Amino acid sequence: MQPSAAFAEPAGGPQTVLAQYKQLSIQAEKSAEAMNKAQVEYDKQRGVVATQRKAAASAQRSLDKATAKMDTAQTKLDALARASFRGARVNRLSAMLVSDSPQDLLNNMSDLEVLSRQSAADLKSIKSIARDATNAKKSAEQAATAASTAVKDAARKRGDLQAKQADLQLEAVAVRAVYQSMTGKELAALRGPKYTFDAKAVPKGTSPATVAVHAALSRIGDPYVWGATGPDEFDCSGLMLWAYKQAGKTIPRTSEAQMAGGKPVDRKDLKPGDLIIYYPDAHHVGLYVGNGYVIHASTFGVPVAVVPVDKAGSYNTARRY
């Protein structure tokens, strides 16, 4: 968006100003949802970084232990090598030559057999330790590489998030500028008529959907703020997230992700607590409260309100959580 266009004096009458405001607001809402998505991705990647760093540290500890064992094994190996060299002169023949009696010979032969078995066991152990050390080194190298890759990915996602935050800030300036230029008549047209909805019409209960509806209805009149998730200011998907959180249920952060989750619901089968996704690109969402009404955080300058389903936007689909 060009900054000059953001502050351009609208040509035409109130309808033109209102149309420009709505267009700017829609773009800002799209940017806000894109920013929310980037934030989710960045937070997820930060978790990956923490996990990979922990794995790398664990792998390094395993390598250190394996290396220490290998050092001990090497000492044993050297001792075996020296014993083997001496054993060239302490074999069965020399045992016969140096034995003073048959019993002495048997004793000497037995000692040689014990040494031979111990040497074989030591060599087998050393080979196993060497294999473990090699595997530990490989695991440590792989874990270190994975951690390094995760850090780089996190840096890229952080850059993407910062770029989207900057875009939204510029668009928000434009929206506020037009909003402040609007007359009382234009503001009234923006906010539209007030619809009466009796919260008592929503059945009481402890199901997540019922609790979420009552929670959302308690926020009527709260302001719309891009990227906000409550408890007293919201964007469209943030209101959905907060309402279901009050019911102890976690749903996706963005309207696009909210559309991808849950269970698809046909419009004729809507029940209180269903999420209604609006527009082909799913940049807006509201919560169905019953009797053909939806509660939503619509746009900057318009507080959280209950309106007829089709007054909240172009109906796309619905999801049940």
N, C-alpha and C positions, 0 to 999 in steps of 0.2 A: 504494500500500500504506500502511495506517495504521501509524505507528510502534508504537502500543500493541499492535497485533496481533502484531508481530514478536517481542515479548517475553512474550506471554501464556503462562501455564503450560499445557502441553498437558493436555487432559482424556483419561482413558482409560489404557490400558496401553502397552507398548512398541510395539505395532503402530500405535497412534495417533500416537505420537511419530515413528515412522519414516515414516508416511504424510505427516505434516505437513512433515517434513524434505524428503522427495522432492518434494512440491508446491512448497515454497519454492525448492528447487534448480532445478527445471524453469523456474520463472518467472525466476530469476536467469540461467539459461543463455540463455533467450530474450532477456533484456535485454542480455546480453553480446554475443550475435550482432547485435542491433539496434545496439549501440554500435560493434561492429566495422564494420558496414555504414556507419554515420555517419562513422566515421573514414576509410574508403575514399573516401566521397563528398567529405569535407572535403579530404583529400590531393589528390584529383583536381582539385578546384576551385582549390586553391592553385597547381597546375600551370597551370591555365587563366589565373589571375591573372598569373603570371610571363610566360606567353606573350603575353598581351594587352598587358602593360606594355612588353615588348620591342618588340612591333609598334607601339605608340603612340610609343615613343622613336624607332624607325626612321622612322616617318611624319613625325614632327616634324623630324628631320634633313633629310628630303627636302623638307619645306616650307621650311626655312631656306635650303637650297640654291636652291630655286626662287625664293624671295623675293629672294635676292641676285642671281640672274640677271635677275629682273624689274626690279630697281633699275638694273642695267647697261643693260638694254633700254630703260628709260624715258629714260635719258640719251641713248641713240641716237635715240629717238623725238623727243626735244626738238630734237636736232641736225638731224634730217630736216625737222622743222617749220620751223626757221629757214632751212634750205637751200631748202625749197619756197618760202618767202616771197621769198628772194633770187632764186630761179629764175623768178619772175614777170617779172623784168627781164632774165634771162639765158636767153631762149628762142631759137628758131630765127631769128626775125626780127631780134632784137638781135644774134645771131651774124653775120648777113649785114651788118648795119650797121657792126659794129665790125671786120669782117675786112678786111685790107688786100690780100688776094690770094685767088685760088681755093683755093690750098693752105692758107692760113690759115683760110679758111672750113671746109674739110674737117676740119682739126684741131679747130676750135672745135666743129663738129657732133659729131665723134667723142667729144670730152670730155663733151659733154652726154649722149650716148647711154650712155657708161660710168656717169655719175652716175645716170642714170635706172634702169639695170639694177641698180646697187648699192642704190639706194633701194628698189626693188621687193623685192630679196632681203632687205634689212634689215627691211622691213615684214613680210615673210612669216615671218622668223625670230622677230620680236617677237610675232607672233600665236601662233606655236607655243609660245614661252616662256610667254605669258599663259595658254594652255590648260593647260600643264603645272603652272603655279603654282595655277591654280584646282582642278585635280584633286588636287594634293598637299594643298591646304588641306582639301578634302573628305575625303580619306583620313585625314588627321591628326585631323579632328573625329570621324570614325567610329571610329577606333582608340581615341581617348580615351574615347569613350562606351562602347565594348566593355570597356575596361579598368575603367572605373568600375562597370559592371554586374557584371563578374566579381568585383570587390572586395566589392560588396554581397551577391552570392550566397555568397561565401566566408564572410562574416560571419554570414549566416543558417545556413549549414551548421555553422559553428563553434558557434553557439548550440544547434543541435539536438544536436550531439555532446556538449556540456557537460551538457545536460539528461539525456541518456541515461546519461552517466557518473554523474551524481548519483543517478539512479534505481537504477542497479546498486549503487552504494555503500550505499544504504539497504537494498537487498535482501540484499546480502552480509553486512551486520551481522546481519540476522535469521537468515540461514543459519548463521552462525558461533555465534550465541547458542544455537540449538537443538542444533547439533552438540556444543557444550561441555556441554550438559545430558544428552547421551545416555550410557547405560550401556555397559559393555563388550559386553553381549549385543546391544544395539541397534546398536552400531558393527559388530559382526561380521555382523549381518543386513544392514546397509547395504552392506558390502563384498562380501558373498556369498562363495561358494566359490572357491577358486583352481583355475584350469584349467591343465592341463599342455599346453603347446604346444612342440614341438621346432622351433626356428628352422632346424635342418638340413633340415627338410622343405621349406623354401622353396628352389627351384632357384637356383643362383648365376648371375649374369649381369650385364650392364652396361646393360640396358634401364632407362629411368626408373622403370617400375613395380617392377621387381625391386629396384633400389637403394632406392627409397622404402620398400618393405616391410622390408628389412633395417635401414634407418635407424630406422623406427618401432619395430621390435622392440628396438632398442638403448636405447629410452627407457622400457621397462617398469619400473614402480616410481616414476617421476617424478610429482610432485604436480600436481593439477589447480588451475589459477589462471585466473580469468576474464580474458579478453583476452590471455593469454600465448601467444607463438609460439616458445618455446624459448629457449635450447637445453636447459634442464633443468626447465622447467615449461610447462604447456600448457593451453589449453582445447581443445574437440573439433576445431574447424576449424583451430585453430592448429597442432595436431599434424599434420594433413594437409598444411598449407602448408609446415611445416618439413621433413617427410619428403621431399616432392617437391623442395624446394629443394636438398636434399643430392644429388639426382639432376640438378641443373642445370635443373630445369623449374619454371616459375612457374604456379601455379594460383590461382583466385580465393580471396579471404580468408575469406568467410563460407560457412557450410553451405548457405545459400539460393543464393548465387552459384555454389557448387560444383555444386549440383544443376542449375543453368541451363547450365553449361558441360559440356565433355567429350562423350562419345558414350554414349547410353543403352545399358544392358546388361540383358538378361533375367536373372532370378535364376538360372536353370539354367545360364547361360553365364558365371557369375562366375569371374574369374581373380585371382590375387594382384596387388594394386596397385589394384584397382577401389575406388572410394569408394562406401560404402553410406550413403544418406541415410535418416534415421529421422523418423517422425511426419509427419502431414499438412502441418504448417507448416515442415517441414525445419529444425527448430532443433537437430538433432543429427546427427553424422556419424562414421563409423568407416572403417577401412581393412581391406579383406578380405585375409587372409594365407594363405588356403587351408584345405582340409579342413573347411570349415564354420565357420571361426573369423574373428573380426574383432578388431583392436586399436583401442582408443579411450580418450580421456580423458573419463571419464563425468561426474563431478560433484565438488564440493568434498569433501575428506575421503576420496576414493577415488583411489588412484594409477592411472596408465596401466596398462592390463592387457589381456590377450587373453581373450576370452570367446566362447561360441557366438554366431553371428550374431543369433539372436532374443533373446539375453539383453541385448543392447545397446540395445534399444528396439523400437518398433513399425516394422517394415520398411516403407519407402516406395518407394524406387527405388535404382538404382545407376548410376554413371557411370564411364567409362573415359577416362583422360587419356594 
